[in-house]
Amino acid sequence: MIPGPISLFGLFVSLTNVSIPLIGVHYDFKIRSFAGHITIDQTYKNTETTDLECVYGFPISDQASIVGLTIEIDNRTLTSVFKKKDEAFQEYSEALKRNDGAYLLDQSERSDDTFVLSVGRLPPGKECKVSISYVTTLESVTETKSRLTIPTSLYPRYDPTPKLQKTGVIAPESYRATVSYKATLSGHIQAVDTIENITSPTHPLSVTTVGPKEASVTFNGTQQALDKDLVIEVELKKNPQSYVEVEETSPGVYTAMYAFVPSFKPDNSGINSELIFVVDCSGSMSDENKIDDARRAVQIFLRSIPEGAYFNFYKFGSRFESLFPESQMYSKETFARAKAYADAINADLGGTEILEPLQKIYTSAPRSGFSRQIFVLTDGEVTNTQEVISLVRQNADNSRVFAFGLGQSPSRSLVNGIALAGNGKAEFIKHGEVLENSIGRQLARALQPSVTDVRVVFHGVTQVQQAPTVVPPVFKGDRQIVYAIFGLDKGDDATARPFYIELKIGQDKTKVPFTIPIKRSSEKPFLAQLAARELIRHLELEQKAPPRPTGSLQFGRHPSPLPSDNQTQESITALSLKFGVLSKYVSLVAVESRTGRNASADPMKLREIPIQKSMPPRPPMYNSFVSSFNMHGYGAGGGGRRLQAATNSARSKSSSSGRHNHYSSLSLGPSSAVIGGFQGNRGLSSLSSSSSLSSSSSSSSGSVVTTTTPLNALLTLQQWNGAWNLTEELARLSNVTVTEIHSAVPGLDDNVLGTLLAVTVVKERFAQQTDVWQAIINKATAFLDKQPDQAAIQSGLSALRLIIKRN
């Protein structure tokens, strides 16, 4: 049961009148090339009169590897050790019985992105600092932009089987609108090329330049609430097509990180596609305007569907429903029905049960001759993550899955997991970010054939253990990272022979030389732990989710489900212990031996640390906090949030039943303005390709009203078949008049003229934003290619190009 909002008085929760032992959190990060090392310092203090056992659940990226746990107490530093989960818990529990202090860090058995820290027997008046270290890779946003996401907030996750016993390691389910502890930040960035800018769409940052490729980062001003994930984006002036970094992991053993951006030429002829859009309409989507983002996304999808494709829409919550009983051909009539359906999307379907609509989709084979692409839009707040990922993986040979994580703190484990298992990609969209960028990238990936014939071979080294062992499908412009752990031939040294990597994409081959360090770096190596995490992640994908218990629904009567694959569990355990990486089956434990206390256990109280839920959107000036060198961002505090109860809606005639409810950018270059609307009567006259960022305005009531971008205003005028009609609105947005266009290009009808005008404006004024418009302009080009007088089309394009450039 999820508690409702309650008030806090100082350090005391009014509901229970007990103190919160966690008093502060500090994040420190170091980015090196495409990897990051993050340390979380959590400070606990016992202000009560008896010993406490503090339990805190918190998120860490599912792409990360937890590599260390240290504790500082009474001027001593304790270092933890990796042990099998059962052994670690037994050691922890036995220490508490002896009146010793003990510390335990586990990965939740429900989700790869949730961890549980137990601070055992903290004495009255004592304070301790617990430091958790992990390493992770940066997400590739564009060819030149990378993103570091540091999850800080957990949101209540919907459990489709709440009456069954919750077994194993589970994060405390204590949520509050506000909590007393806050976060501070420090960071250092060492890039592979000159840094263009450093931004955050989520938090105010202060960025200080250290060198062209180097910068330091802190929060700008005050401490920050842990109410949403921290996102930091680093954009470079240019990014190398390939980059290799090698470190000595142990004497004679090396680990390489090979990052490359595929440079193959995609097949622009496209593929015959069946496109299925699966939209989360659960109650949690009403928060942070996530459902509004989903509704806008569906409208963009609709205008991007190519002619000749089949499509369908699914909405899901505690039940699910579909627009059509089966996928339909994209046409003027089906477009109109889908548009009305999308306009009516609301967060009114209760809980988040994503499994059943996917099961329904997979029960039907893809249409013959068509490639099925599934787009999932969700905040991912579920507990049966492994079951969903397992289903997607079982069907990866007939359907690709492209996932969107919406909101401030989506389940990255679910969103990344289904995308990886479905041979697609994941995108995360925070409130206030430009939806069109992410959607355009996903559509471009989905509407091109999958490139699966990719191999990476390391030459000149021996005993190569590569991660991933099989390179997943690659997409043009998306950086891919491959790790290799290897040794050298007996008698060889680091200069004995040339070392190189051979990248094979189809028939194309590329050789990338690399060197091996002659002496070990003073920095602690961590590439091997990233490689081990990648190996573990792919082993986890091979596992089948345990079956749901059936029969009796009595709480507490079901045994913990046994793993379905003991051999896989043993392999994951061995990798965790060998490389020092936390996993589902291996924990970190430390024991603090205390003298002078009773041999028998003293009284001890359990304190579950309440977790702060995500906050509602702030006023527009705080939607995108951005910083650049020598500049400071601006921010303000947030407010509380309301937890909206899920509601049921009436079943539609086309629905299939499930279960009922259980329940910001500043550049280093010349100054520029963010434009969210139109200036005067001349529309886009002052706009360039850099000005398509969304902006918002605040109404008199204080609510946030999102305005469209200039580019999106143009794109939304497109008709179902890819054409634009030459209207006064289109002319105004294009900074021309209808009369001017008719005079310049006589003899063509208004549908052709409008399409020529829109295509010209988009390509000339938004040339740098192909991610946003490529799929939509491809439809327009196909429409123009069908016109009988191609000479007139080319002449019209030339004439309009001159007019647009002049204006």
Secondary structure in CASP SS format (residue, H / E / C, confidence):
PFRMAT SS
TARGET T0000
AUTHOR 0000-0000-0000
METHOD secondary structure of the structure
MODEL  1
M C 1.00
I C 1.00
P C 1.00
G C 1.00
P C 1.00
I C 1.00
S C 1.00
L E 1.00
F E 1.00
G C 1.00
L C 1.00
F E 1.00
V E 1.00
S C 1.00
L C 1.00
T C 1.00
N C 1.00
V E 1.00
S E 1.00
I C 1.00
P C 1.00
L E 1.00
I E 1.00
G E 1.00
V E 1.00
H E 1.00
Y E 1.00
D E 1.00
F E 1.00
K E 1.00
I E 1.00
R E 1.00
S C 1.00
F C 1.00
A E 1.00
G E 1.00
H E 1.00
I E 1.00
T E 1.00
I E 1.00
D E 1.00
Q E 1.00
T E 1.00
Y E 1.00
K E 1.00
N C 1.00
T C 1.00
E C 1.00
T C 1.00
T C 1.00
D E 1.00
L E 1.00
E E 1.00
C E 1.00
V E 1.00
Y E 1.00
G E 1.00
F E 1.00
P E 1.00
I C 1.00
S C 1.00
D C 1.00
Q C 1.00
A C 1.00
S E 1.00
I E 1.00
V E 1.00
G E 1.00
L E 1.00
T E 1.00
I E 1.00
E E 1.00
I E 1.00
D C 1.00
N C 1.00
R E 1.00
T E 1.00
L E 1.00
T E 1.00
S C 1.00
V E 1.00
F E 1.00
K E 1.00
K E 1.00
K H 1.00
D H 1.00
E H 1.00
A H 1.00
F H 1.00
Q H 1.00
E H 1.00
Y H 1.00
S H 1.00
E H 1.00
A H 1.00
L H 1.00
K H 1.00
R C 1.00
N C 1.00
D C 1.00
G E 1.00
A E 1.00
Y E 1.00
L E 1.00
L E 1.00
D E 1.00
Q E 1.00
S C 1.00
E C 1.00
R C 1.00
S C 1.00
D C 1.00
D C 1.00
T E 1.00
F E 1.00
V E 1.00
L E 1.00
S E 1.00
V E 1.00
G E 1.00
R E 1.00
L E 1.00
P C 1.00
P C 1.00
G C 1.00
K C 1.00
E E 1.00
C E 1.00
K E 1.00
V E 1.00
S E 1.00
I E 1.00
S E 1.00
Y E 1.00
V E 1.00
T E 1.00
T E 1.00
L C 1.00
E E 1.00
S E 1.00
V C 1.00
T C 1.00
E C 1.00
T C 1.00
K E 1.00
S E 1.00
R E 1.00
L E 1.00
T E 1.00
I E 1.00
P C 1.00
T C 1.00
S C 1.00
L C 1.00
Y C 1.00
P C 1.00
R C 1.00
Y E 1.00
D C 1.00
P C 1.00
T C 1.00
P C 1.00
K C 1.00
L C 1.00
Q C 1.00
K C 1.00
T C 1.00
G C 1.00
V C 1.00
I C 1.00
A C 1.00
P C 1.00
E C 1.00
S C 1.00
Y E 1.00
R E 1.00
A C 1.00
T C 1.00
V C 1.00
S C 1.00
Y C 1.00
K C 1.00
A E 1.00
T E 1.00
L E 1.00
S E 1.00
G E 1.00
H E 1.00
I E 1.00
Q E 1.00
A C 1.00
V C 1.00
D C 1.00
T C 1.00
I E 1.00
E E 1.00
N E 1.00
I E 1.00
T E 1.00
S C 1.00
P C 1.00
T C 1.00
H C 1.00
P C 1.00
L E 1.00
S E 1.00
V E 1.00
T E 1.00
T E 1.00
V E 1.00
G E 1.00
P C 1.00
K C 1.00
E E 1.00
A E 1.00
S E 1.00
V E 1.00
T E 1.00
F E 1.00
N C 1.00
G C 1.00
T C 1.00
Q C 1.00
Q E 1.00
A C 1.00
L C 1.00
D C 1.00
K C 1.00
D C 1.00
L E 1.00
V E 1.00
I E 1.00
E E 1.00
V E 1.00
E E 1.00
L E 1.00
K C 1.00
K C 1.00
N C 1.00
P C 1.00
Q C 1.00
S E 1.00
Y E 1.00
V E 1.00
E E 1.00
V E 1.00
E E 1.00
E E 1.00
T E 1.00
S E 1.00
P C 1.00
G C 1.00
V E 1.00
Y E 1.00
T E 1.00
A E 1.00
M E 1.00
Y E 1.00
A E 1.00
F E 1.00
V C 1.00
P C 1.00
S C 1.00
F C 1.00
K C 1.00
P C 1.00
D C 1.00
N C 1.00
S C 1.00
G C 1.00
I C 1.00
N C 1.00
S E 1.00
E E 1.00
L E 1.00
I E 1.00
F E 1.00
V E 1.00
V E 1.00
D E 1.00
C C 1.00
S C 1.00
G H 1.00
S H 1.00
M H 1.00
S H 1.00
D H 1.00
E H 1.00
N H 1.00
K H 1.00
I H 1.00
D H 1.00
D H 1.00
A H 1.00
R H 1.00
R H 1.00
A H 1.00
V H 1.00
Q H 1.00
I H 1.00
F H 1.00
L H 1.00
R H 1.00
S H 1.00
I C 1.00
P C 1.00
E C 1.00
G C 1.00
A C 1.00
Y E 1.00
F E 1.00
N E 1.00
F E 1.00
Y E 1.00
K E 1.00
F E 1.00
G C 1.00
S C 1.00
R C 1.00
F E 1.00
E E 1.00
S E 1.00
L C 1.00
F C 1.00
P C 1.00
E C 1.00
S C 1.00
Q E 1.00
M E 1.00
Y C 1.00
S C 1.00
K H 1.00
E H 1.00
T H 1.00
F H 1.00
A H 1.00
R H 1.00
A H 1.00
K H 1.00
A H 1.00
Y H 1.00
A H 1.00
D H 1.00
A C 1.00
I C 1.00
N C 1.00
A C 1.00
D C 1.00
L C 1.00
G C 1.00
G C 1.00
T C 1.00
E C 1.00
I C 1.00
L H 1.00
E H 1.00
P H 1.00
L H 1.00
Q H 1.00
K H 1.00
I H 1.00
Y H 1.00
T C 1.00
S C 1.00
A C 1.00
P C 1.00
R C 1.00
S C 1.00
G C 1.00
F C 1.00
S E 1.00
R E 1.00
Q E 1.00
I E 1.00
F E 1.00
V E 1.00
L E 1.00
T E 1.00
D C 1.00
G C 1.00
E C 1.00
V E 1.00
T C 1.00
N C 1.00
T H 1.00
Q H 1.00
E H 1.00
V H 1.00
I H 1.00
S H 1.00
L H 1.00
V H 1.00
R H 1.00
Q H 1.00
N C 1.00
A C 1.00
D C 1.00
N C 1.00
S E 1.00
R E 1.00
V E 1.00
F E 1.00
A E 1.00
F E 1.00
G E 1.00
L E 1.00
G C 1.00
Q C 1.00
S C 1.00
P C 1.00
S C 1.00
R H 1.00
S H 1.00
L H 1.00
V H 1.00
N H 1.00
G H 1.00
I H 1.00
A H 1.00
L H 1.00
A H 1.00
G C 1.00
N C 1.00
G C 1.00
K C 1.00
A E 1.00
E E 1.00
F E 1.00
I E 1.00
K C 1.00
H C 1.00
G C 1.00
E C 1.00
V C 1.00
L H 1.00
E H 1.00
N H 1.00
S H 1.00
I H 1.00
G H 1.00
R H 1.00
Q H 1.00
L H 1.00
A H 1.00
R H 1.00
A H 1.00
L C 1.00
Q C 1.00
P C 1.00
S C 1.00
V E 1.00
T C 1.00
D C 1.00
V E 1.00
R E 1.00
V E 1.00
V E 1.00
F E 1.00
H E 1.00
G C 1.00
V C 1.00
T E 1.00
Q E 1.00
V E 1.00
Q E 1.00
Q E 1.00
A E 1.00
P C 1.00
T C 1.00
V C 1.00
V C 1.00
P C 1.00
P C 1.00
V E 1.00
F C 1.00
K C 1.00
G C 1.00
D C 1.00
R C 1.00
Q E 1.00
I E 1.00
V E 1.00
Y E 1.00
A E 1.00
I E 1.00
F E 1.00
G E 1.00
L C 1.00
D C 1.00
K C 1.00
G C 1.00
D C 1.00
D C 1.00
A C 1.00
T C 1.00
A C 1.00
R C 1.00
P C 1.00
F E 1.00
Y E 1.00
I E 1.00
E E 1.00
L E 1.00
K E 1.00
I E 1.00
G C 1.00
Q C 1.00
D E 1.00
K E 1.00
T E 1.00
K E 1.00
V E 1.00
P E 1.00
F E 1.00
T C 1.00
I C 1.00
P C 1.00
I C 1.00
K C 1.00
R C 1.00
S C 1.00
S C 1.00
E C 1.00
K C 1.00
P C 1.00
F C 1.00
L H 1.00
A H 1.00
Q H 1.00
L H 1.00
A H 1.00
A H 1.00
R H 1.00
E H 1.00
L H 1.00
I H 1.00
R H 1.00
H H 1.00
L H 1.00
E H 1.00
L H 1.00
E H 1.00
Q C 1.00
K C 1.00
A C 1.00
P C 1.00
P C 1.00
R C 1.00
P C 1.00
T C 1.00
G C 1.00
S C 1.00
L C 1.00
Q C 1.00
F C 1.00
G C 1.00
R C 1.00
H C 1.00
P C 1.00
S C 1.00
P C 1.00
L C 1.00
P C 1.00
S C 1.00
D C 1.00
N H 1.00
Q H 1.00
T H 1.00
Q H 1.00
E H 1.00
S H 1.00
I H 1.00
T H 1.00
A H 1.00
L H 1.00
S H 1.00
L H 1.00
K H 1.00
F H 1.00
G C 1.00
V C 1.00
L C 1.00
S E 1.00
K C 1.00
Y C 1.00
V E 1.00
S E 1.00
L E 1.00
V E 1.00
A E 1.00
V E 1.00
E E 1.00
S C 1.00
R C 1.00
T C 1.00
G C 1.00
R C 1.00
N C 1.00
A C 1.00
S C 1.00
A C 1.00
D C 1.00
P C 1.00
M E 1.00
K E 1.00
L E 1.00
R E 1.00
E E 1.00
I C 1.00
P C 1.00
I E 1.00
Q E 1.00
K C 1.00
S C 1.00
M C 1.00
P C 1.00
P C 1.00
R C 1.00
P C 1.00
P H 1.00
M H 1.00
Y H 1.00
N C 1.00
S C 1.00
F C 1.00
V E 1.00
S E 1.00
S C 1.00
F C 1.00
N C 1.00
M C 1.00
H E 1.00
G C 1.00
Y C 1.00
G C 1.00
A C 1.00
G C 1.00
G C 1.00
G C 1.00
G C 1.00
R C 1.00
R C 1.00
L C 1.00
Q C 1.00
A C 1.00
A C 1.00
T C 1.00
N C 1.00
S C 1.00
A C 1.00
R C 1.00
S C 1.00
K C 1.00
S C 1.00
S E 1.00
S E 1.00
S C 1.00
G C 1.00
R C 1.00
H C 1.00
N C 1.00
H C 1.00
Y C 1.00
S C 1.00
S C 1.00
L C 1.00
S C 1.00
L C 1.00
G C 1.00
P C 1.00
S C 1.00
S C 1.00
A C 1.00
V C 1.00
I C 1.00
G C 1.00
G C 1.00
F C 1.00
Q C 1.00
G C 1.00
N C 1.00
R C 1.00
G C 1.00
L C 1.00
S C 1.00
S C 1.00
L C 1.00
S C 1.00
S C 1.00
S C 1.00
S C 1.00
S C 1.00
L C 1.00
S C 1.00
S E 1.00
S E 1.00
S E 1.00
S E 1.00
S C 1.00
S C 1.00
S C 1.00
G C 1.00
S C 1.00
V E 1.00
V E 1.00
T E 1.00
T E 1.00
T C 1.00
T C 1.00
P H 1.00
L H 1.00
N H 1.00
A H 1.00
L H 1.00
L H 1.00
T C 1.00
L C 1.00
Q C 1.00
Q C 1.00
W C 1.00
N C 1.00
G C 1.00
A C 1.00
W C 1.00
N C 1.00
L C 1.00
T C 1.00
E H 1.00
E H 1.00
L H 1.00
A H 1.00
R H 1.00
L H 1.00
S C 1.00
N C 1.00
V C 1.00
T C 1.00
V H 1.00
T H 1.00
E H 1.00
I H 1.00
H H 1.00
S H 1.00
A H 1.00
V C 1.00
P C 1.00
G C 1.00
L C 1.00
D C 1.00
D H 1.00
N H 1.00
V H 1.00
L H 1.00
G H 1.00
T H 1.00
L H 1.00
L H 1.00
A H 1.00
V H 1.00
T H 1.00
V H 1.00
V H 1.00
K H 1.00
E H 1.00
R H 1.00
F C 1.00
A C 1.00
Q C 1.00
Q C 1.00
T H 1.00
D H 1.00
V H 1.00
W H 1.00
Q H 1.00
A H 1.00
I H 1.00
I H 1.00
N H 1.00
K H 1.00
A H 1.00
T H 1.00
A H 1.00
F H 1.00
L H 1.00
D H 1.00
K C 1.00
Q C 1.00
P C 1.00
D C 1.00
Q H 1.00
A H 1.00
A H 1.00
I H 1.00
Q H 1.00
S H 1.00
G H 1.00
L H 1.00
S H 1.00
A H 1.00
L H 1.00
R H 1.00
L H 1.00
I H 1.00
I H 1.00
K H 1.00
R H 1.00
N C 1.00
END
